[in-house]
Amino acid sequence: MSTSPTANWNYPTSVRFGAGRIKELPQICKDLGFAKPLLVTDPFLAAQPMTQSVVTALRDAGLGVGVFSDVKSNPNDANVEAGLKVLKAGGHDSVIAFGGGSALDAGKVIAFMAGQTRPMWDFEDIGDWWTRADPKGIAPVIAVPTTAGTGSEVGRAGVITQQATHSKKVIFHPGMMPKVTVCDAELTAGMPPKITAGTGMDALAHCLEAYCSPFYHPMGDGIAVEGARLAKEYLPRAYANGKDLEARAHMMSAAAMGATAFQKGLGAIHALSHPIGALYDTHHGMTNAVFMPYVLVFNRAAIDSKIARLAAYLGLAPNFEAFLAWVMDFRKTLGVPHTLKEFGVDESKFDLVAKMAPDDPTAGGNPVPLTEAAARALLDKAYRGEV
């Protein structure tokens, strides 16, 4: 006898979408009651004219804005602690998370920890650990993405590397959702092709893994397939011409859609990518891109008919083989390394990665159980290029 499905769903925040809408940021701050926001970004962006002009506009509007930019490409606990000190010392009442996924994640976690008394790791995304937090201690956030990949601007979590264990941890709380997100494609126009490819493939990986996850979330499925279509159509255009604002805008949508969809679940692409990123300091989205075809084949028995439907929606022949062939060609077009070896990842830590991957919070969403042995086999295949 069939059973009626049950699930918990959540959808994103208010999004101001469109070229030039960064100009609305000072007024958004005022509307939300921000007086002294802390702009959290990375060192590269902090030095860019576009960031400096945003800070100037906020100051000209009478806001006591501060800047914190000590955020690594894979943000760690030391970055969060340093940001917290700046937030408290400056008497800041809010956070503007400005940048790629790293700055957005760090900014959100700094804001989350602003008034907590327990250690950050007590709020890892395990069971109901988030209920340990004091919601009144969470500073409000405005998110301003400058890449189109992680979708962290519409998410309720941040990925932080725990330095002691060299592992990535997901810190989660519903109150971490930004109050307002500003998606301005002009802010992404300066992304170089390599970063465009890596972040765009991250968005695609989010859509693909969410869609393949076995959990019940038909709205997430619908968002995921359209996000994948946008990535298919517009990522090559954004990669070829960074000034193509139509392509840039659609990729910002694909990124937000991937992060909206992946509340349904992720999978082995991310479960392998997280420890590789933590141990080898690789770019997260590009690491996902390297693993994508290997994990697809690993999961084939469980996803064959689903992938056939997705392939049809994307205008491909409606079968797994056509979709896999497209992924391989797509990676090549975007300069994605085919193997971990080409990516500069050696085999020295594969045993450790294989142990860490099944314990990653994303592993539970994989349609085929990810064991230590399976993870080790996937690593070997990805290193040798055996799809």
N, C-alpha and C positions, 0 to 999 in steps of 0.2 A: 504494500500500500504506500502510495506517495505521501510525502509530508509537505505541509505548507512552509516555505522558507521564512526565516527570521533573520534580521541583520540590523546593525546600527549605522546610520549614514550621517555625514556632515558635509556641508558645502562652504565654499570660500567666502571671503570678505568683500567689502566694497572695493571695486577696481576702477580707477580712472585710466582709461585706455586711449591712447592717441598721441601722435607726434606733437611735441611742444608742450605737453601737459605738465612737465616738470615746473613750469612757471606757476602752477597752482599750489606748489608745496608750501610756501609761507602761509597762505590762507587756510590750507588744510590743517596746518599746525594750530593756527588760531581757533579754527572751528572745533578742534579736539581739546582745546584748553592747554596746549603745550606752551610753556614759557621758556624753559631751558632744555631743549633737546640736545642729546649727544649723537652726533653723526658718526656711525661706525662704518669704516671702510677698510680697504687694504692699502699698503704703502704706495703701490703704483698709482692707484686711482686718486689717492690723496694729493698727489703732485700734479694731476691733470687739470687743465683750465676749466673743463666742464664742472668738475667737483668744486673747484675754488669759486666759480661763479654761483653755484648753488649756495655755498656757505655765505657768500657776500649778500645774496638776495635774502637769505634768512636773517642775517644781521641787520640789513637795511630795513627789514620789517619789524625790528625791535625785539627779535628773539635772541636769547642768550645762548647761542649755539656753541658747543664745543666739538672737537674732532678727536676721535681715537682711531688709529690706523695700524696698530701692531697686530695684524691678523695674517696668519700664514695661509698658504693655498689649501692646506688641510688643517683647519683651525684646531688648536689643542687647548687643554685645560689652563695652561699658563696664559694664553691669549685672553681667555674669558676672565681669569682672575685679574689680569692687568686692566682690562676694560672696566671691570667692576670698581676697581680703585679709582679710576678716572671719573666714572659716573658718580660715585659717592663724594669724592673730593670736590667735584664741581657743582654739587647740589643739583644734578640734572634730574628732570622729572619724567623723561621720556627718551625714546631712542628712534633715530632715523637710520634704518639699516640700508646702506647704499653700496651696491656693487654686485658681484657675482655671488654664487651660492655660498662661498666661504664667508664673505662679509655679512650676508643675510643671516646665515646660521649663527655666526658669532654674535651679531647684533641682537637677534631674538633671544639667545640664551643669556646674554648679559642682562637684557631687560627682564627676563624671567627670574634670574637670580637676585635681582636688585633688593628684594626684601625677604629673601628666604634665610632660614637659620640652619637648615640641614645642608650637608655637602651635595654638590651637583649630581654626583653619581647615584644619590638616593632617588633621583627622578628619571632614571633610565626607563626606556619604553618596555617595561616588563609588567605584565598583569595590570594591577591598578595602582602601581607605584606613584603615578601622577597625583593621586588623591592625598599624598603626603604633603603637597605644597600648600602654602598659604596664598590663595588667589589674590588677596589684597596686596601682597608683596610683589606683584608683577607690574613692571612699568609698561605703559602702552607703547606700541611700535607702529611706525609708518615704514613700509618697505618700498624701496626703489631699485628694481633690478636693472643692471647694466649689461647683463648677458641674457641669453635665452636658452636655459638648460635645466637647472635644478627645479625651478618652480617653487623655491623656498618662500617666495613672496606670498603664496597662498597656502602655506603649510603651518602645522601646529607643532613642529619639531625642529630640532637642530642636530646636526651630526658633528660631534666633537671627538677628537682623538685623545684617548687617555694615554699620557706619555709613559706612565709606569708599566703599562702592559702592551703598548704599541697597538692598541685596538681602537676601532671607531665605535663610539657609543651614540645611540639615538636618545636625546633628551626630549621628553614629550610632555606637553600640557595643553589642554584646549585653549587656555588663556594666552598661549603664545601666538595665536593667530593675529597677524597685523590688523590694526583697526582700518587702515586704508592702504591700498597698494597703488602706486603710480607706475603704469607701464607706458613708457615713452620710447618709441622705436629709435628716435634720434640719439638716445643715450647708448645704444648698442652699435651704432654705425661705425665706430672706431675699432671694433673687435677685429683682430687679425684673423686670416682664414683658418689657421690652426685651432684657435680658441673657438671660432664660430663652429667648426666641425665637431670639436670635442663636446661643447655645451649642447649643440643640436642633437648629437647622438645620445647624450644623456636624456634629453626630452623624449626621444624615440624609445630608448630603453625603458623609461618609466611607463610610457603608453603600452608598449609591447608586454612587459612583465605584468602590469596591472590587468591587461586583457586576458592573459594566460592563467592568471591566478585562479584557483578553483573556488574561491569564496563567492558568495552570492551578492552581487552588486550590479544589476543591469544598467543603472544610470552611469556607473563608473565605466562599464564596458562601452557604452555609447560615446562617452567623452574620449575614451582611449582610442577608439578606432578613428574618430575624426582628428584627434591630435596626431596620430600616425600619418594620416593622409596629408595634413598640413606640412609635417616634416618631410614627407616624400616629395611633395610639390615644391616646397620653398627653401629647404635647406641647401640644395645645390645652387640656387640663385643667390642666397645670402653669402655662401662660400665664395662664389665667383665674383660677386660685386657687393662689397660691404655697404655701399651707399644706396642699395636697392631697398628703400624704406618699406615698400609693400611686403617684400620677402621678410625683412627684419620684423615687421609687425606680426605677420602670421607665425613666425617662429616664437615670438613672445607669447602668443596664444597657445601654441603647441606646448611650450614649457609649463605654463600655468595649468593646462589641461592634463598633462602628465602627472603633475603633483596632486591635482584634484582626484584623478583616477586612482593613484596608487595607495589611497587609504584602503582600497580593496585588497592590496597586497603587492609585494614585489617577488623576487625569487633568486635563483642561483647566480644570475648575472651580477646582481648587487652583493649577494653573499660572498662571492669570490672577489669582487672589485673592492669591497671595503677593507679586508685585510691586506690586499696587495697595495692599496693606497696608503694604508697606515704604515706598512713595513718598508715600502719602496718609494714612498712620496710621489706617486704618479698622479696624473690628472684624472679625476674621478670619471668624467664623461668619456674620455678616450679609453680608459680601462674597460668601462662597460662595452664600448664599441668593439674592442678586441675580443672580448668573451662572447659576444652576442651569437654568432653562428654555432659555436660549440655547445652552448647551453640549449639553443633551439633544437639541435639534433638529439641531445640528451633527453629532452622533454617530449620528443616527437610522439611517442605512443599515447601520451595523455592529451596532446593538443592538436593532433592532425586535423580533425574536422573544424576546430576553431580557427586554425591558421588558414584553412581553405576559405572560410567565410571572410576573414580579414583580407586575404589576397584578392578575392573578388571585389571587395569594397575599394581596394587600392587600384583597381583596373588591371590586375594581373590575372594570369590563368588561375582558376580557383583550385589550387592544390598546394601542398606543402613545398614540393620541389621548386615551384615557381617563386614562392616567397623567399625561400632560402637563397636561390640564385639572385634574386633582387637584392637581398641584404649583402651578399658578397660583392656585387657590382657597386652598390651604393657606398660601401666602405672604401672600395678602391677609388671611386670618384672623389671622395673626401680626404684621401691621403691617410686613411686609418691603417696602422700596421696590421698585417694578417696574423702575426704570432707575438707571443709574449717576448720571445727572443729579439725580434725586430724592434719591439717596444722598449728594449733596454732592461728587461726584467730577467735576472738570472734564476737558476733553480735552487739556490742555496737555502731559501726559506720555505720551499714548497711543502715540506712536512708540517711546518707550523701553520701555514696558510690553510692546509687541508683540515687541520684540527680546529682552526678558528671559524672557518666558513659555516659549518653546520650550526654553530652557536650564534651566528649573526642574526639579529631580529628579523631580517628580510628572508631568511632561509625557509621559514615556516610557510611562506606563500608560494613556494615552488610547487608546480603540479606533480612532480616526481620527488620523493623524499631525497634530500641531499645528505648522504652519509659522508663520513671522513674518506672512505675508500672512493666513493664517487667523485668527491671534490678533488682528490689526488689524481684520479684518472683524467678529469677535465683539465686540470693544470698541465698535465703531460701533453694532452692533445693540443691545448692552446699554445704550448711552448714549441711543439714540433709542427703545428699547422695541419693537424689531421682532423678535418671536419667529417 
